Amino acid sequence: MHVLYRRLKEDMPALKEEIEEAINEGIKFTFLVTPLQALGVDGHVVALKCARMRLGAYDDTGRRRTTVIEGSEFEMPVDMIIPALGQEPESHFAEVEQNILIDPKYRTFLVDERTRMTNVPGIFAAGDDSTGPAMASDAIGDGQRVASAVDRYLGGDGILWKKRERLIPMTTYDERDYVETRKEFEQYVLPIEERAHNFNEVERGYSRDQVMEEARHCLHCDRCVLPA
Ligand SMILES: Cc1cc2nc3c(=O)[nH]c(=O)nc-3n(C[C@H](O)[C@H](O)[C@H](O)COP(=O)(O)OP(=O)(O)OC[C@H]3O[C@@H](n4cnc5c(N)ncnc54)[C@H](O)[C@@H]3O)c2cc1C
């Protein structure tokens, strides 16, 4: 596997650990290279035409723009290409057919922050489609907030679940005085030689004892809201 990236390693919008783990697993990275064209024979891809890139001025993300170096084109033999370019919602149909307002730059659905509704009454948007690329937990939380907003729109009170009764007794003293600070446990990860050619889980989480120990970090700030 070979990853081509048109900027530098430090510009990659991926978690540092994930890049390091990929390198440790033997995946090659070539920086300052951009794909130009997939070349095929009899309907099968055989090579990727690429060009080398030159770093230029900084853009509004704080990263340097890149431009193609004239005459630097080369062909790389490949048997499969996995494009991993920026993604955006396919919102064109909603804009054209439903007149829903779409962010011109990110193509996300524009929603009213309070009602979570688009400009078209009764049409709501949640998750990555309205926030842009985020984490699964953001999308789940957003889905809950929008479900509540839909309920209010339909005449309900927006309360779709009751808070769980707390099993942890409230403390009357400031626990921070009693909490020891220490680094979190390192997770057990599958050895590199056992990772290739399978879909085995690499990050194995914590043991029961480690979980119990980590959970003792809780400062009882009482801000958790758990669905019933
Ligand atoms: C490569 C990658 C890695 C990621 N890694 C992580 C990670 O490690 N941890 C993490 O927390 N998050 C990760 N995320 C982000 C996370 O996947 C998203 O934030 C989350 O899935 C967004 O949820 P969503 O419900 O908004 O959208 P999605 O999960 O995209 O769900 C949208 C659904 O709508 C369906 N759909 C689309 N169009 C239509 C249509 N016209 N009609 C009917 N159905 C339609 C789609 O098929 C899809 O099932 C990653 C994302 C990517 C792309």
Ligand as a Chemical Component Dictionary entry (heavy atoms), coordinates in Angstrom:
data_LIG
# 
_chem_comp.id                   LIG 
_chem_comp.type                 NON-POLYMER 
_chem_comp.pdbx_formal_charge   0 
_chem_comp.three_letter_code    LIG 
# 
loop_
_chem_comp_atom.comp_id 
_chem_comp_atom.atom_id 
_chem_comp_atom.alt_atom_id 
_chem_comp_atom.type_symbol 
_chem_comp_atom.charge 
_chem_comp_atom.model_Cartn_x 
_chem_comp_atom.model_Cartn_y 
_chem_comp_atom.model_Cartn_z 
_chem_comp_atom.pdbx_ordinal 
LIG C1  C1  C 0 -12.818 7.640  6.660  1  
LIG C2  C2  C 0 -13.562 8.097  7.896  2  
LIG C3  C3  C 0 -13.108 7.698  9.144  3  
LIG C4  C4  C 0 -13.797 8.122  10.285 4  
LIG N1  N1  N 0 -13.335 7.706  11.523 5  
LIG C5  C5  C 0 -14.015 8.048  12.618 6  
LIG C6  C6  C 0 -13.589 7.584  13.901 7  
LIG O1  O1  O 0 -12.600 6.866  14.033 8  
LIG N2  N2  N 0 -14.305 7.966  14.995 9  
LIG C7  C7  C 0 -15.416 8.754  14.893 10 
LIG O2  O2  O 0 -16.040 9.050  15.905 11 
LIG N3  N3  N 0 -15.842 9.213  13.691 12 
LIG C8  C8  C 0 -15.170 8.872  12.555 13 
LIG N4  N4  N 0 -15.590 9.328  11.337 14 
LIG C9  C9  C 0 -16.725 10.269 11.286 15 
LIG C10 C10 C 0 -18.058 9.557  11.440 16 
LIG O3  O3  O 0 -18.087 8.433  10.569 17 
LIG C11 C11 C 0 -19.171 10.545 11.042 18 
LIG O4  O4  O 0 -19.039 11.729 11.819 19 
LIG C12 C12 C 0 -20.554 9.966  11.297 20 
LIG O5  O5  O 0 -20.709 8.724  10.630 21 
LIG C13 C13 C 0 -21.629 10.934 10.801 22 
LIG O6  O6  O 0 -22.894 10.351 11.017 23 
LIG P1  P1  P 0 -24.137 10.827 10.177 24 
LIG O7  O7  O 0 -25.289 10.023 10.672 25 
LIG O8  O8  O 0 -24.253 12.309 10.194 26 
LIG O9  O9  O 0 -23.811 10.446 8.657  27 
LIG P2  P2  P 0 -23.490 8.992  8.010  28 
LIG O10 O10 O 0 -22.919 8.039  9.020  29 
LIG O11 O11 O 0 -22.711 9.321  6.788  30 
LIG O12 O12 O 0 -24.931 8.494  7.656  31 
LIG C14 C14 C 0 -25.657 9.026  6.566  32 
LIG C15 C15 C 0 -26.469 7.881  5.964  33 
LIG O13 O13 O 0 -27.378 8.409  5.000  34 
LIG C16 C16 C 0 -27.378 7.574  3.867  35 
LIG N5  N5  N 0 -27.814 8.372  2.718  36 
LIG C17 C17 C 0 -27.126 9.288  2.017  37 
LIG N6  N6  N 0 -27.880 9.818  1.061  38 
LIG C18 C18 C 0 -29.091 9.248  1.153  39 
LIG C19 C19 C 0 -30.319 9.390  0.445  40 
LIG N7  N7  N 0 -30.447 10.256 -0.564 41 
LIG N8  N8  N 0 -31.348 8.624  0.826  42 
LIG C20 C20 C 0 -31.255 7.756  1.860  43 
LIG N9  N9  N 0 -30.128 7.579  2.570  44 
LIG C21 C21 C 0 -29.060 8.321  2.221  45 
LIG C22 C22 C 0 -25.943 7.088  3.751  46 
LIG O14 O14 O 0 -25.862 5.893  3.000  47 
LIG C23 C23 C 0 -25.586 6.867  5.218  48 
LIG O15 O15 O 0 -25.923 5.574  5.655  49 
LIG C24 C24 C 0 -14.944 8.948  10.179 50 
LIG C25 C25 C 0 -15.401 9.321  8.914  51 
LIG C26 C26 C 0 -14.723 8.912  7.775  52 
LIG C27 C27 C 0 -15.236 9.312  6.407  53 
# 
loop_
_chem_comp_bond.comp_id 
_chem_comp_bond.atom_id_1 
_chem_comp_bond.atom_id_2 
_chem_comp_bond.value_order 
_chem_comp_bond.pdbx_ordinal 
LIG C1  C2  SING 1  
LIG C2  C3  SING 2  
LIG C2  C26 DOUB 3  
LIG C3  C4  DOUB 4  
LIG C4  N1  SING 5  
LIG C4  C24 SING 6  
LIG N1  C5  DOUB 7  
LIG C5  C6  SING 8  
LIG C5  C8  SING 9  
LIG C6  O1  DOUB 10 
LIG C6  N2  SING 11 
LIG N2  C7  SING 12 
LIG C7  O2  DOUB 13 
LIG C7  N3  SING 14 
LIG N3  C8  DOUB 15 
LIG C8  N4  SING 16 
LIG N4  C9  SING 17 
LIG N4  C24 SING 18 
LIG C9  C10 SING 19 
LIG C10 O3  SING 20 
LIG C10 C11 SING 21 
LIG C11 O4  SING 22 
LIG C11 C12 SING 23 
LIG C12 O5  SING 24 
LIG C12 C13 SING 25 
LIG C13 O6  SING 26 
LIG O6  P1  SING 27 
LIG P1  O7  DOUB 28 
LIG P1  O8  SING 29 
LIG P1  O9  SING 30 
LIG O9  P2  SING 31 
LIG P2  O10 DOUB 32 
LIG P2  O11 SING 33 
LIG P2  O12 SING 34 
LIG O12 C14 SING 35 
LIG C14 C15 SING 36 
LIG C15 O13 SING 37 
LIG C15 C23 SING 38 
LIG O13 C16 SING 39 
LIG C16 N5  SING 40 
LIG C16 C22 SING 41 
LIG N5  C17 SING 42 
LIG N5  C21 SING 43 
LIG C17 N6  DOUB 44 
LIG N6  C18 SING 45 
LIG C18 C19 SING 46 
LIG C18 C21 DOUB 47 
LIG C19 N7  SING 48 
LIG C19 N8  DOUB 49 
LIG N8  C20 SING 50 
LIG C20 N9  DOUB 51 
LIG N9  C21 SING 52 
LIG C22 O14 SING 53 
LIG C22 C23 SING 54 
LIG C23 O15 SING 55 
LIG C24 C25 DOUB 56 
LIG C25 C26 SING 57 
LIG C26 C27 SING 58 
# 
